[in-house]
Amino acid sequence: MTSVLLTGFEPFGGERVNPSWQAVSLLTGRRHDTVAVELPCVFSRSLVTLRDSIDEYRPDLVICVGQAGGRPDVTPERVAINLIDARIPDNAGSQPVDVPVIPGGPNAYFTTLPVKACVTGIKDAGLPASVSHTAGTYVCNQVFYGLMHLLDNDFPGVRGGFVHVPYTPEQAARTTAPSLAVHRAAEALEIIVDTALSVTEDLSTPAGTLH
């Protein structure tokens, strides 16, 4: 049984790479207890691929990772909302507005990752991190919400959540956005994996947050 399923996304929005997929691929290449799956940045296919992957690998822990261009640090997400409101079309040209991820589902789900402990561990390693309370309303949030709905209803006992990583330096070179090298993002993700596997009760002290 694979202990950890990591997912990243294919490039979207005109980008040639997606650091989420680059980082999880790098991390999986050096750990025997993880497997990486690339999710399509397509509303109609992302959750199908995610569910099929959980069915196939039966992990104990699922961490989905996405790109958050403009953010300066690695941000474990705390809450997913039942809303899709796409600012740009997905890779299939679909742009849903004001529709639920799961019709009739709860308004929100909280992660089951110890996000504050993860942030503390990443910062202790000298890497930038903060807790985020918004995963947006694009495919990243759809996957986060869909993941937690799947785990809550169909895969009891499996823990999971979502993490955003910044642009790579190559992506940010065209803008004024901050960036983080892929190998550093992979280091942060490894700390998240190790922390989530060993910590079940999150810290109760304040952590750096992104609003």
Residue pairs with C-beta under 8 A, 6 or more apart in sequence:
1 57
1 58
1 59
1 60
2 33
2 34
2 35
2 57
2 58
2 59
3 33
3 34
3 59
3 60
3 61
3 197
4 31
4 33
4 34
4 35
4 59
4 60
4 61
4 62
4 63
4 193
4 197
5 34
5 35
5 37
5 53
5 54
5 57
5 59
5 61
5 62
5 63
6 24
6 27
6 28
6 34
6 35
6 36
6 37
6 63
6 64
6 65
6 189
6 193
7 24
7 36
7 37
7 38
7 39
7 50
7 53
7 62
7 63
7 64
7 65
7 143
8 18
8 20
8 21
8 22
8 23
8 24
8 25
8 36
8 38
8 39
8 65
8 66
9 18
9 20
9 21
9 38
9 39
9 40
9 41
9 65
9 66
9 67
9 139
9 140
10 18
10 21
10 38
10 39
10 40
10 41
10 91
11 17
11 18
11 41
12 18
12 41
12 67
12 90
12 91
12 139
13 88
15 67
15 171
17 168
17 170
17 171
18 41
18 67
19 67
19 165
19 166
19 167
19 168
19 171
19 180
19 182
19 185
20 65
20 66
20 67
20 164
20 165
21 36
21 38
21 65
22 168
22 182
22 185
23 65
23 165
23 182
23 185
23 186
23 189
24 36
24 65
24 186
24 189
25 36
26 182
26 183
26 186
27 34
27 36
27 186
27 189
27 190
27 193
28 34
28 35
28 36
31 190
31 193
34 193
35 57
35 59
37 49
37 50
37 53
39 46
39 49
39 50
39 64
39 143
40 46
40 49
40 91
41 90
41 91
41 139
42 90
42 91
42 92
42 94
42 139
43 84
43 86
43 90
43 92
43 94
43 96
43 139
43 142
44 92
44 94
45 92
46 139
46 142
46 143
46 146
47 142
47 143
47 146
47 150
50 64
50 143
50 146
50 147
50 150
51 150
54 62
54 150
54 155
54 158
59 158
60 157
60 158
60 159
60 197
61 158
61 159
61 160
61 193
61 196
61 197
62 147
62 151
62 158
62 159
62 160
62 161
63 113
63 160
63 161
63 162
63 163
63 189
63 192
63 193
63 196
64 140
64 143
64 144
64 147
64 160
64 161
64 162
64 163
65 162
65 163
65 164
65 165
65 189
66 135
66 139
66 140
66 143
66 162
66 163
66 164
66 165
67 140
67 164
67 165
67 166
67 167
68 75
68 136
68 140
68 164
68 165
68 166
69 166
69 167
69 171
69 172
69 175
69 177
70 166
70 167
70 177
70 178
71 132
71 164
71 166
71 178
71 210
72 128
72 166
72 178
72 180
73 127
73 128
73 129
73 130
73 166
73 180
73 210
74 122
74 127
74 128
74 129
74 163
74 164
74 165
74 166
74 180
74 185
74 188
74 189
74 192
75 129
75 130
75 131
75 132
75 163
75 164
75 210
76 111
76 113
76 115
76 118
76 119
76 129
76 131
76 132
76 161
76 162
76 163
76 192
77 111
77 115
77 132
77 133
77 134
77 135
77 144
77 161
77 162
77 163
77 164
78 110
78 111
78 115
78 131
78 132
78 133
79 108
79 109
79 110
79 111
79 133
79 134
79 135
80 101
80 108
80 109
80 111
80 135
80 141
80 144
80 145
80 147
80 148
80 162
81 107
81 108
81 135
81 137
81 141
81 145
82 100
82 101
82 102
82 105
82 106
82 107
82 108
82 145
83 98
83 99
83 100
83 101
83 137
83 141
84 96
84 97
84 98
84 99
84 100
84 101
84 137
84 138
84 141
84 142
85 96
85 97
85 98
85 137
86 94
86 95
86 96
86 97
86 137
86 138
86 139
87 137
87 138
88 95
88 138
89 95
90 139
101 141
101 142
101 145
101 146
101 149
102 145
102 146
102 149
105 145
105 149
106 149
108 145
109 144
109 145
109 148
109 149
109 152
110 148
111 144
111 148
111 160
111 161
111 162
112 148
112 151
112 159
112 160
112 161
113 159
113 160
113 161
113 192
113 196
114 195
114 196
114 199
114 200
114 201
114 202
114 203
115 131
115 161
115 202
115 207
116 131
116 202
116 203
116 204
116 205
116 206
116 207
117 195
117 199
117 202
117 203
118 129
118 191
118 192
118 195
118 196
119 129
119 130
119 131
119 207
119 208
120 203
120 207
121 191
121 192
121 194
121 195
122 128
122 129
122 188
122 191
122 192
123 129
123 208
125 187
125 188
125 191
127 180
127 184
127 187
127 188
127 191
128 180
129 188
129 208
130 207
130 208
130 209
130 210
131 207
131 208
131 209
131 210
132 164
132 209
132 210
133 209
133 210
133 211
134 210
134 211
135 141
135 144
135 162
135 164
140 162
140 164
143 162
144 161
144 162
147 160
147 161
147 162
148 160
148 161
151 158
151 159
151 160
159 196
161 196
163 189
163 192
165 180
165 185
165 188
165 189
166 172
166 177
166 178
166 179
166 180
166 185
167 175
167 177
167 178
167 179
167 180
168 179
168 180
168 181
168 182
169 179
169 180
169 181
171 177
171 179
172 178
172 179
